[in-house]
Amino acid sequence: MAITPEKMLTGLVGEVALLDDRVTKLEGKDPSSSIAGIHEALADIMAKIEKLEEKPKEEQAPPTPDWTTADQDRARELWDWLIKWCRETLYPMYAREYWRPCWYEHPQLRIQLTWLAHFHDWSREPKAPPTRAAEWHARWWPFVRDSVLGPSVPNSELFRCGHKVEDRTMLHAVPAHEDETAFEDGGLDSYVEEFIARRPKKEPKKKDETAG
């Protein structure tokens, strides 16, 4: 059974009580042995306090995937993973009304969606506490939705994308007869292939010259 902070705190209170009892019993005895006993008890208590203050390991999120260091193989893995998550989870369940079919052409949006997908996966791990999913829904998704995705938010990634707006110079104007919230506009595959081709190739492993 896992040791909770509450149990550790209860145990710590007990340790302090034992220390008080030990000091009482040591009074009147040899001072050197009394001080040594007190120091030993205090060191034990301080170690438990430090452990109590440590952040639980389960709350330490793994590093977010890094596009800047991705070689061609890694870039393909990242695109396959991100497109699948956006297509199957984010787009149909949360973001359809905020979406634009040119989303993949916006580098900053891609980075934002990467960590959003990363933390969504982390919140769905088998042993994940419910607080992870709660934080994703109450904090991370609303931030991306309102500050990054929202096509009606000035200076957002998609502010000038979609159906033509008279007072805006459109980056990606979607023809009036087409769905401006479609998942992609038909250029996704070619864009990904061109992106991957620009990334460095994976360096071959160096042969161990010391091997016989």
C-alpha positions, 0 to 999 in steps of 0.5 A: 500500500502506498504511503501517503503524505498524510500517513507520513505526517502522522508518523512524523508527529509520533517521532517528535513525541518520541524525541520529547520522551527521549530528551526527558529520559536523557536529562541528568545523564552524561551530557555527551550521550544525551546530545548524541542521542538528540542529534541522531533523533533530529537527523532522522526526523529531518530526513523524514521531513525532506521526504515528505516535501518531495513531489511525488514521482508520478506527478513528474511529467516526461519531457515533451517531444522536441521538434528541433532535434528530430531527424527524419525518422523521428519527425515522421514518428511525431507527425504520425502521432500528432495527426492521429491524435488530432484527427481522432481525439482533439478535432472531433471531441473538442476543437471542430468549431475552432479548427481550420484546414491549414492548421499544419502549416502553422509551426507555432500551432504545431508545437502547441498541439504537440505538448497538448497531445503529450499531456493528454496522453500522460493524463490517460496513463493506466495509473494516472491520478484523476487530477491529470485529466482534470488539469488538462480539461480545466487548464491546458485545453482552454489555454490552447483553445482561447489563445492559440486556436481561436480564429476570432482571437486577434493575433492567434495562429488562425486569426486570418485563416478561413472564409474571407473577411473583408477587413483582413488580409487572409493568410489562407482563405477558404473558398466560401463553398468549402467547409472552413472547419474541415480537418485538412485541405488536401495538402497535409500529406505533401506538406509532411513529406516536404517537412521530413525531407528538410530534416537531417538524416539519422546518423549511422551508428559508429562501428566499435573499432576496439571490437575484434 
